[in-house]
């Protein structure tokens, strides 16, 4: 069972006013995976997150500080059906914590929030993936569960932007 998140960190669903900070973190996440941000994709992703008809969501981890609250990290997730389960599956697609805040509990707080939500909503599974070489993130992820052992194959109809 994962440890409790750091008490000074709060996780919540994004609101429209979070767009500027979410974009900074999103762009950094995109560059971390060696891609350049594409404005059209960023705009569309943010619009889908805010659209209640689309099962794509975002949360942020924030900490109280001088003069207010500071967003430390973000996670985007989506719900989908599965042929192996009767209830939806939650895919944590993107998780990124500002490098200056890493190791302070924001990543754990985001995962813990989503795991609690998975249990409360009765979703069958919470899953995510990362690069094999992402050792810092894997140290956190391995504290929850060992990796699944599956090997991923990808056929692309369009290049990754």
WORAFEN-V570355 format. One record per residue. N is the residue number from 1. RES is the residue in three letters. PSI is psi in degrees with one decimal (none if undefined). OMEGA is omega in degrees with one decimal (none if undefined). NEAR is the number of other ideal C-beta (glycine too) atoms within 8 Angstrom. Layout:
BEGIN
n->[N N]
res->[RES RES]
psi->[PSI PSI]
omega->[OMEGA OMEGA]
near->[NEAR NEAR]
END
This chain:
BEGIN
n->[1 2 3 4 5 6 7 8 9 10 11 12 13 14 15 16 17 18 19 20 21 22 23 24 25 26 27 28 29 30 31 32 33 34 35 36 37 38 39 40 41 42 43 44 45 46 47 48 49 50 51 52 53 54 55 56 57 58 59 60 61 62 63 64 65 66 67 68 69 70 71 72 73 74 75 76 77 78 79 80 81 82 83 84 85 86 87 88 89 90 91 92 93 94 95 96 97 98 99 100 101 102 103 104 105 106 107 108 109 110 111 112 113 114 115 116 117 118 119 120 121 122 123 124 125 126 127 128 129 130 131 132 133 134 135 136 137 138 139 140 141 142 143 144 145 146 147 148 149 150 151 152 153 154 155 156 157 158 159 160 161]
res->[UNK UNK UNK UNK UNK UNK UNK UNK UNK UNK UNK UNK UNK UNK UNK UNK UNK UNK UNK UNK UNK UNK UNK UNK UNK UNK UNK UNK UNK UNK UNK UNK UNK UNK UNK UNK UNK UNK UNK UNK UNK UNK UNK UNK UNK UNK UNK UNK UNK UNK UNK UNK UNK UNK UNK UNK UNK UNK UNK UNK UNK UNK UNK UNK UNK UNK UNK UNK UNK UNK UNK UNK UNK UNK UNK UNK UNK UNK UNK UNK UNK UNK UNK UNK UNK UNK UNK UNK UNK UNK UNK UNK UNK UNK UNK UNK UNK UNK UNK UNK UNK UNK UNK UNK UNK UNK UNK UNK UNK UNK UNK UNK UNK UNK UNK UNK UNK UNK UNK UNK UNK UNK UNK UNK UNK UNK UNK UNK UNK UNK UNK UNK UNK UNK UNK UNK UNK UNK UNK UNK UNK UNK UNK UNK UNK UNK UNK UNK UNK UNK UNK UNK UNK UNK UNK UNK UNK UNK UNK UNK UNK]
psi->[132.4 153.7 159.8 145.5 160.6 134.3 -22.7 -3.8 132.6 139.9 138.1 162.6 147.5 156.7 161.0 -33.6 -13.0 -3.6 -46.3 -46.7 -38.9 -42.4 -40.3 -47.4 -40.9 -45.6 -41.6 -39.8 -45.5 -44.8 -33.4 -37.6 23.8 39.1 155.9 139.0 142.8 118.4 -41.6 -41.8 -43.3 -48.8 -45.3 -40.9 -47.4 -42.0 -41.0 -36.5 -39.5 -10.4 113.4 -13.9 -6.9 131.5 44.6 132.6 162.7 146.4 158.9 150.8 129.5 157.9 140.3 139.7 -165.5 119.3 12.1 -148.9 146.7 126.4 121.3 -30.4 167.4 156.4 135.5 135.5 159.7 155.6 141.0 160.1 165.8 147.6 -7.1 -4.4 157.0 -18.9 162.8 157.8 141.4 122.7 113.2 96.4 -40.0 129.6 128.4 132.8 135.9 131.0 -33.1 -15.0 -1.8 143.8 -1.9 2.9 -3.8 -44.2 -45.0 -41.0 -40.5 -45.6 -43.4 -41.1 -45.0 -35.9 -41.5 -44.4 -39.8 -46.0 -43.8 -40.1 -11.2 20.1 145.7 -34.3 145.7 126.8 160.6 173.8 160.6 168.4 144.5 -34.4 -0.1 71.5 -37.5 -46.1 -40.1 -31.4 -41.4 -50.1 -39.2 -19.5 -14.2 -46.0 151.6 155.6 157.4 -18.0 -4.0 148.1 132.8 136.0 140.8 124.6 127.6 127.4 -25.1 149.9 152.4 129.3 none]
omega->[-179.0 176.8 177.2 178.1 177.6 -173.7 -178.5 -177.5 176.8 175.2 179.7 174.2 177.8 172.9 -177.8 -179.0 179.4 -171.3 -175.5 -179.3 177.0 179.8 177.9 179.9 178.5 179.1 178.9 176.6 179.9 179.2 176.9 178.8 169.7 172.9 173.7 177.2 176.9 -173.8 -179.3 178.3 179.0 179.1 -178.1 178.4 179.7 179.2 179.4 177.0 -177.7 -177.0 -177.6 179.4 -176.7 -176.6 174.7 -172.6 175.5 175.0 176.4 172.1 -179.4 -179.9 175.2 179.3 178.6 174.4 176.5 -176.4 -178.0 178.4 -176.8 -175.3 -179.9 173.7 174.8 -179.4 178.2 178.0 176.4 175.7 -179.9 175.6 -177.8 -175.1 177.6 -179.1 -177.1 176.1 178.5 178.1 174.2 -171.2 -175.2 173.3 -179.4 175.4 177.4 -177.6 180.0 -179.3 -176.6 -179.0 -178.4 175.5 -177.6 178.9 178.1 179.6 178.6 179.6 -179.8 178.7 -178.0 177.3 176.0 178.6 177.6 -179.3 -178.9 -177.5 -178.7 174.9 -173.1 -170.1 166.0 179.6 177.5 178.1 173.9 176.1 178.3 -177.1 -179.3 -170.5 -179.1 178.3 -178.6 176.5 175.9 -175.7 179.8 177.1 176.9 -173.9 173.9 178.1 -170.3 -178.3 178.8 175.6 -175.4 174.1 -175.7 168.7 -176.8 174.2 178.0 178.6 174.3 -179.6 none]
near->[1 9 5 5 11 9 5 5 14 9 12 7 6 12 5 6 4 10 8 6 9 14 10 8 13 14 10 11 11 10 10 7 7 4 8 6 10 7 6 6 9 12 8 8 11 11 8 9 12 7 8 3 3 7 6 11 10 12 14 15 17 12 13 8 7 3 3 6 8 8 12 13 15 17 15 13 13 10 10 8 5 9 3 4 8 3 7 11 14 14 10 13 7 9 13 12 12 11 6 4 11 10 4 9 9 16 13 13 14 16 14 12 11 14 11 8 10 11 7 6 7 6 12 10 9 10 9 9 4 8 5 5 4 8 6 7 10 11 8 11 11 9 8 8 5 5 7 5 4 4 3 5 4 4 4 6 3 4 4 5 6]
END
